[in-house]
């Protein structure tokens, strides 16, 4: 690039920068220096993985102590036997399978 071309490019960049500033932009570089068009940002620091609590806590029947796995909250709780790893057979009648005591969040009929 010749000296005249460099001067023209510098003036063009300066005018573009002034127009950008007039439209509300901001600049940390002095007017007259060429615009690079690239801004590099460091990636955010990676946080250490957090140990996740058990996704399905156990529920112990207050009458007999039978343990069931629980999924969901409130009236949307679903109970499963401990051996049911794939959640294929939920407790459907709202009572403890061992003693018949009502499970929380369910209305046994």
N, C-alpha and C positions, 0 to 999 in steps of 0.2 A: 504494500500500500504506500502510495506517495505521500509526501508531507501535506500537500493540498487536500488529498482525500482524507487523511487522518484529521486534519483541522475541520473539514466539513462534517465528518462523523462525530467528532467531539461536540461541535455546535448543535448538531441534530440531537445527540443524546442529552445535552444540557437543556434544550428547548422541551424535549419530551419530559425530562425530569421536572422542569418548572411547571409544565402543564399538569403533570400528575400531582405535584404539590398543591397547585391552585384548586384541584378537584378534591382535596381532602386527604391526599396521601401523606406519608412521612418518609423521610430519608435519613439514613445515618452517614451517608457519604457526601463529601463536598460536591457542589455543582461544578460541572466541567470534567469530572472524572468519568470514564466510560462505565455504563451499567453492565453488570455481568449477567443478569437475568437468572441467576441461580442462587438459592439460599439453602445452605445445608443445616440440618438440625440433627443433634445427637438423638439417638433413639432413647426412649424412656428406660430407666433402670428396671431390670427384671426383679420382681419380688420373689422371695422364696415361696415355694408352694405351701399352702396351708393344709394341715391335716383335716380332712373332711370327717365330720361325725358320721356315725352309722346312718345310712340313708333310711333304714327302717328300724326304729327302736322297738324294743320288746315291751309287751304289756303283760303284767302278772295279774291273774284273776284274784280279787281280794278274798274270795270264798275258799278256793282250792289251791291257788298258787300256780295254776296251769299257765304256761308262757305262750304268747301269740306275738307274731310280728305285726306292726301297725304301719300302714301307708295312708297318707292324707291327714287332714285336720278337721276338727269339729264334727259336724254331722256327715262329713265326707270321708270319715275314716273307714278303711277296709282292713279286716283282720285276716291273717294267714297263719297256718300252723308253722312251727319252726323248721320242719323238714321240707317245706314247699319253697325251694330255692327259685323257681321260675314264676312264682305267683300265679299258678294255674288254677288253684282251687281255694277261693276265699271262703271264709266262714259267712254263710249267707243268712242265717236265721237270727242274728243279733244276740245270741247267747253263747256262753262259754261251752265248747264242745265237751268238756270233762264233767261239769256240774250243772249246767243250765242257767247259771247266774247271768243277768243282763250285762251286755258290754256297753261301755260309755259311748255316747253318740248314736246309739241305736235304740229304737223303740220296739222291744220284743212284743209280739202279739199273742 
